[in-house]
Amino acid sequence: MNPVYRIILILIVLFLIFFAAVLFADNRRFVVRRYVVRDRRIAKPVRYVLLTDLHEKVYPPDNEKIVDAVREIGPDAVLLGGDLIVYKKAVKGGDFCENSLSLVRRLAAAAPVFYVNGNHEQHLMEDGGKDRLYERFADSLKACGVCLLHNSGRDISGTLLQGLELPMDYYERFHMRTLSADRIESMIGQNRPDVFTVLLTHTPDQFEAYADWGADLCLCGHIHGGVARLPLIGGIIGPQSGFFPRYSAGVYERPIPGADKRTCRMILSCGMGMHKMPLRFMNPGEISVIELVPQEA
């Protein structure tokens, strides 16, 4: 064999070994990422754990590693950003949320748990019939002690935790509707500039509207970190926009219109699971820890 071809072949084999090893590892592990947000309107520190896009995935054994990690973090609240389940699995019948409920039940024993729909739950809810699957799922969450934020909010240590759930029209692939601040206001009311507001919502694709409404901090998922991530490039695949999604993971910022020096930040989690494309490359699952602290801290 030509020496050049031999070198090329060796490089290809080494790359395939590297790809397979990283794929194997990242599909089975998660990391804890910490974010700190400061603001003068935050009266005392608040610690959130954000979990999103589990899609019924289990980190052996029985998600104990997730529960242990959350207990060690010691959050004031656990926030579930949607897509605990898989819609198609739900409508096929049988147990479609057993793993999620088992995890949520143990999380609720460690800290208060708040939840918003992802597109999979929203799809199930909007279907109507389906043997009342969504109602049964929601009732099971409530029985675990979970507070469902269906376009509603809760005061958490002087800050507002506001849930926002968007209709399926806003999840259409390649034909996504553009959300407006007025539409958000019609769903959850006016923003209160005097109160630091955390907007818990599933998709990051409407970040501009969230900022226009006046959210101080948005907590999102949905993109799965872009499925595969590359250095300097970021996420490769988005569930709605195809390749190279504009938002894939990390922290993003936009100014809030008409608000002097106020900035809307978005923390976008890589999520914990997968479904259509059952792989994660250079993209382990993520438990997000969000620390809200007073400006002077």
C-alpha positions in Angstrom: 0.0 0.0 0.0 1.1 3.5 -0.8 2.6 5.1 2.4 0.4 8.1 2.0 -2.7 5.9 1.8 -1.5 4.0 4.8 -1.2 7.2 6.8 -4.7 8.3 5.7 -6.2 4.9 6.6 -4.5 5.0 10.0 -5.9 8.5 10.7 -9.4 7.5 9.7 -9.3 4.4 12.0 -8.0 6.6 14.8 -10.7 9.1 14.3 -13.4 6.4 14.2 -12.0 4.9 17.5 -12.0 8.4 19.0 -15.6 9.1 17.8 -16.9 5.8 19.1 -15.2 6.3 22.5 -16.5 9.8 23.0 -20.0 8.8 21.8 -20.0 5.9 24.2 -18.9 8.0 27.1 -21.1 11.1 26.5 -24.3 9.0 26.1 -23.8 7.7 29.6 -22.5 10.6 31.6 -23.6 14.1 32.7 -21.7 17.1 34.1 -22.7 19.9 36.5 -22.4 23.4 35.2 -22.7 26.4 37.4 -23.9 29.9 36.5 -24.0 33.0 38.7 -26.4 35.9 38.1 -26.2 39.1 40.1 -28.8 41.9 40.4 -29.6 44.6 42.8 -33.2 43.5 43.0 -32.2 40.1 44.4 -32.6 40.4 48.2 -31.0 37.1 49.2 -29.2 34.3 47.4 -31.3 31.6 45.6 -30.0 28.4 44.2 -31.8 26.6 41.4 -31.1 23.3 39.7 -32.4 23.1 36.1 -33.1 19.7 34.6 -34.6 19.5 31.1 -35.1 17.1 28.2 -34.7 13.9 30.1 -37.0 12.0 27.6 -37.3 9.1 29.9 -33.6 8.5 29.9 -32.1 6.5 32.8 -28.6 7.0 34.0 -27.8 3.7 35.6 -28.6 2.6 38.2 -32.1 4.1 38.2 -31.0 7.7 38.0 -29.4 7.5 41.4 -26.5 9.6 40.2 -28.8 12.5 39.3 -30.5 12.3 42.7 -27.2 12.2 44.6 -25.9 15.2 42.6 -29.0 17.3 43.3 -28.8 16.4 47.0 -25.2 17.4 47.1 -25.9 20.7 45.4 -28.6 21.5 47.9 -30.9 23.7 45.8 -33.7 25.9 47.0 -35.8 24.5 44.2 -35.5 22.1 41.3 -36.8 23.4 37.9 -38.0 20.9 35.3 -37.8 22.6 31.9 -40.0 20.1 30.0 -39.7 17.1 27.8 -39.6 14.5 30.5 -41.4 12.2 28.2 -41.4 11.2 24.5 -44.7 12.0 22.7 -44.7 9.0 20.3 -43.9 6.6 23.0 -46.9 8.0 25.0 -49.4 7.6 22.2 -48.3 4.0 21.5 -49.6 3.0 24.9 -48.0 1.4 28.0 -45.8 3.1 30.5 -44.4 6.3 29.0 -43.4 8.2 32.1 -42.4 5.6 34.7 -38.7 6.5 34.7 -39.5 10.2 34.9 -41.9 9.9 37.8 -39.5 7.7 39.7 -36.9 10.4 39.4 -39.2 13.3 40.1 -40.6 11.6 43.2 -37.1 11.4 44.7 -36.2 15.0 43.6 -39.3 16.3 45.3 -38.2 14.7 48.6 -35.0 16.8 48.3 -36.3 20.2 47.3 -39.5 21.9 46.0 -39.9 21.0 42.3 -41.4 23.3 39.6 -42.3 22.2 36.1 -43.3 23.6 32.7 -44.3 21.7 29.6 -41.9 21.0 26.8 -43.1 20.4 23.2 -43.6 16.7 23.9 -46.0 17.3 26.8 -47.6 20.2 25.0 -48.3 18.0 22.0 -49.8 15.4 24.3 -52.0 18.0 26.0 -53.2 19.6 22.8 -54.2 16.2 21.3 -57.2 16.2 23.5 -58.3 12.6 23.7 -55.5 10.0 23.8 -57.1 8.4 26.9 -56.5 11.5 29.0 -52.8 10.7 28.9 -51.6 14.2 29.6 -54.1 14.6 32.5 -52.9 11.4 34.0 -49.3 12.4 33.6 -49.9 15.9 35.1 -51.9 14.3 38.0 -49.0 12.0 38.7 -46.6 14.9 38.8 -48.9 16.7 41.3 -49.0 13.5 43.4 -45.2 13.6 43.6 -45.5 17.1 45.0 -44.6 19.0 41.9 -45.9 22.5 41.2 -47.0 22.9 37.6 -46.4 26.4 36.3 -48.9 26.4 33.5 -48.3 30.1 32.5 -48.3 31.0 36.1 -45.7 32.2 38.6 -44.5 31.8 42.1 -42.6 34.1 44.5 -39.2 32.5 45.5 -37.4 34.5 48.2 -38.5 37.8 46.7 -37.8 36.9 43.0 -40.5 35.8 40.6 -40.3 32.4 39.0 -42.6 32.6 36.0 -43.5 29.6 33.8 -44.3 30.1 30.1 -45.7 27.3 27.9 -46.0 27.9 24.2 -48.6 26.2 21.9 -47.3 23.7 19.3 -47.6 26.4 16.6 -44.3 27.8 18.0 -42.5 24.4 17.5 -43.2 23.9 13.8 -40.1 22.8 12.0 -38.8 25.4 9.4 -42.1 27.3 9.7 -41.9 28.5 13.3 -44.2 31.3 14.3 -42.5 34.5 15.7 -43.6 35.2 19.2 -44.2 38.8 20.3 -44.0 40.5 23.7 -47.7 41.3 23.4 -48.5 37.6 22.9 -46.5 36.7 26.0 -48.3 39.5 28.0 -51.6 38.0 26.9 -50.5 34.7 28.3 -48.8 35.6 31.6 -49.5 39.3 32.1 -47.2 42.3 32.3 -43.7 42.2 33.3 -42.8 43.8 36.7 -39.6 45.7 36.4 -39.3 46.1 40.1 -39.0 42.3 40.6 -36.2 40.1 39.3 -38.1 37.7 37.0 -36.9 34.2 36.1 -38.7 32.9 33.0 -38.8 29.1 32.9 -39.7 28.1 29.4 -38.7 25.3 27.0 -37.5 26.7 23.8 -34.7 29.3 23.4 -35.8 30.2 19.8 -38.0 33.0 21.0 -35.3 34.7 23.0 -35.9 38.1 21.4 -39.6 38.1 22.5 -38.6 37.0 26.1 -36.3 40.0 26.3 -38.8 42.4 24.7 -41.3 41.2 27.4 -38.8 42.1 30.1 -37.6 38.8 31.5 -34.3 39.2 33.5 -33.3 35.6 33.2 -34.6 32.9 30.8 -34.0 29.2 31.6 -34.4 26.9 28.5 -33.6 23.6 27.0 -35.0 21.9 23.8 -31.9 22.0 21.7 -30.0 19.1 23.4 -26.8 21.1 23.1 -27.0 20.7 19.3 -26.7 16.9 19.7 -23.0 17.0 18.6 -20.7 19.9 19.6 -17.4 21.0 18.0 -14.9 23.4 19.5 -15.3 27.0 18.2 -18.5 26.0 16.4 -20.9 24.8 19.1 -24.0 22.8 18.4 -24.4 21.0 15.0 -28.1 20.1 14.8 -31.2 21.9 16.1 -34.7 20.2 16.4 -36.4 23.0 14.3 -33.9 25.0 12.4 -31.7 22.2 11.0 -27.9 22.6 11.1 -26.0 25.0 13.3 -28.8 26.4 15.5 -28.4 30.0 16.5 -28.8 29.1 20.2 -27.4 25.7 21.3 -25.9 25.9 24.8 -24.5 28.3 27.4 -25.3 32.0 28.2 -26.7 34.6 25.8 -27.6 38.2 26.5 -29.9 40.8 24.9 -30.7 44.3 26.1 -34.3 44.8 27.4 -35.9 47.6 25.2 -36.8 50.7 27.1 -35.1 49.5 30.3 -32.0 51.6 31.1 -29.0 49.2 31.4 -31.2 46.1 32.1 -30.1 43.0 30.2 -32.0 39.8 29.6 -29.8 36.7 30.0 -30.6 33.2 28.8 -29.1 30.1 30.2 -29.6 27.3 27.8 -29.0 23.8 29.1 -27.7 20.9 27.0 -30.4 18.8 28.6 -30.1 15.2 29.9 -31.5 12.9 27.3 -32.2 12.3 23.6 -34.9 10.6 21.4 -34.9 11.0 17.6 -31.1 11.0 17.3 -30.0 8.8 20.2 -26.5 10.1 20.4 -24.5 12.9 22.1 -21.0 13.7 20.9 -18.7 15.9 22.9 -21.9 16.9 24.6 -22.6 15.1 27.9 -25.9 15.6 29.7 -26.1 18.7 31.9 -27.3 19.5 35.3 -27.4 23.3 35.5 -26.9 25.1 38.8 -28.1 28.7 38.8 -27.0 31.0 41.6 -29.0 34.2 42.0 -27.1 36.6 44.3 -27.5 40.2 45.4 -25.4 42.7 43.3 -23.2 43.5 46.3 -22.4 39.9 47.0 
